[in-house]
Amino acid sequence: MASPLFSSLAFLVLILVARSSEAKDFLVGGNTESWEIPSSPSKTLNHWAEANRFQVGDSLVWKYDDKKDSVLEVTREHYLSCNTSSPIAEHRDGNTVVKLPRSGPYYFISGAEGACEKGEKLIVVVMSGRQRRSGGISPAPSPMEYDGPTMAPMSGGRKLTVGIKGGLVGVLAVMVMVARIL
């Protein structure tokens, strides 16, 4: 019969696995005043995006004045040229939530006249599900492919979770040591 400590550790493993696969909501720029023309080239939203790791199923959340601005999801070409004429999706509600259903780059620009040209735009690169489960970092698309973030680090978003691989290895090592003691 398994000891209560061993059962508790097994339960902890299940919790870690479940929590590491939760989708996250990312407040764009980290605060409610971020969707605006950047104050300097070093304060772009792409710098924020580079510091986060986005996974399939995560969501981006924008907070902005719906009377003055909007969020347009666009193609790479329209991102680079700040073309607002035919977006993939247009959001004007001031509290925009965009789910990220696939891996790869997503391109967003401001719908306010002249704002994109002044830097109010964002590229988010979503990691594939395979890298999410393994805890590995995927190679970022070449900078020649698009003008955006490169390699994203391992953390970010509303919750910081332990990756499945790292969490499982640590918990399993503790379980083996406890089993040897018992």
Number of C-alpha atoms within 10 A of each C-alpha: 3 8 10 9 13 16 12 11 16 14 11 15 20 11 11 17 18 11 16 19 17 13 18 19 19 23 18 21 22 17 12 15 12 19 24 21 19 16 10 9 11 9 14 20 25 20 17 19 25 19 17 20 21 30 23 19 18 20 21 18 19 24 20 19 15 14 10 11 19 22 28 24 24 22 19 17 11 18 25 16 11 24 18 19 10 12 18 13 11 18 19 16 16 17 15 19 17 17 15 20 12 16 16 16 18 18 21 24 28 28 24 16 12 12 17 22 16 16 21 23 26 26 23 25 26 23 22 16 15 10 12 21 14 12 17 13 15 14 10 15 15 12 10 7 8 16 14 21 23 19 17 22 13 17 15 20 20 12 14 12 17 17 21 20 15 11 18 17 13 12 16 14 12 14 19 12 11 14 13 8 7 10
